[in-house]
Amino acid sequence: MEVYLDVLILENLVVNFFLLVLTANTLKIKVYFKSVFLPALAGACYCIVLLFPSLRFFNSIIFKLIVSLLMTFWVFKKKNLIFLIKSTFIYIMYSMLLAGLCIFLDISKNGVSLNPYTTVKFSYKYLFLAIIIIYLTINRIMIYIDDRKTMNKYIYDIEILDNNWNKTIRAFLDTGNELREPVTNLPVIIVEEKNFSDVNLKEKDFYKIPYKVVNGDTGLLNGFKPLGVKIVLDKNNIQFREAIVCICKDRLSSTGDYDGLLSRGLI
């Protein structure tokens, strides 16, 4: 089989560069072109050992792991062993994912049956298609994880206290919620009705709290005043507040992350 060395190195340079940048993005570390280009080039040159039978010894798994470790260390320049192992593992996982996807695309088109001695040659089209698919997939996963982390920062454990009962729920701080009961001027907490299924609220005095949503619709919420509300801001910061608790029949979180909405006036 005829192999052009310059093309082989260039292909591997592009792939290594992409995988190292993707690894850096996963670790949320900003890297520059120069800091990634040289390690990617060194890794691309390493593929030369595949062309010479006398150098096949350097194609063993041990040497591949060493090269991957050196490449990630060169990029991030951190002497933390745990971080080095973590970054190398991510890089190797992405490499395996890309290689597997490229082979899958080639087999899907040509119906090739692989054996341990088969060399798969796929076109640039499949290589870059695989890169695009992986990038878009990983990018969406990272966005989802970031969104979840951001949302969790605004979720608090609160405990609603009354004479004969107390209820602990997870409530989301709705920064756009400035709802207050007009007579007492107390902030309002909206809680799903299911949380009070075993509590007799008929004896409570209920308030009517008017509300208006963005689309202009208006209405009234039924709410009661418990003895107090305990809000856990963090392990060392627990606040007690007075508030009006309104009952909501609708589900507040489609994913079940919280079952209450906090007013901005409570935090």
Summary of the structure (lengths in Angstrom):
residues: 267
radius of gyration: 29.0
end to end distance: 69.5
largest distance: 88.4
contacts: 705
relative contact order: 0.10
helix: 48%
strand: 21%
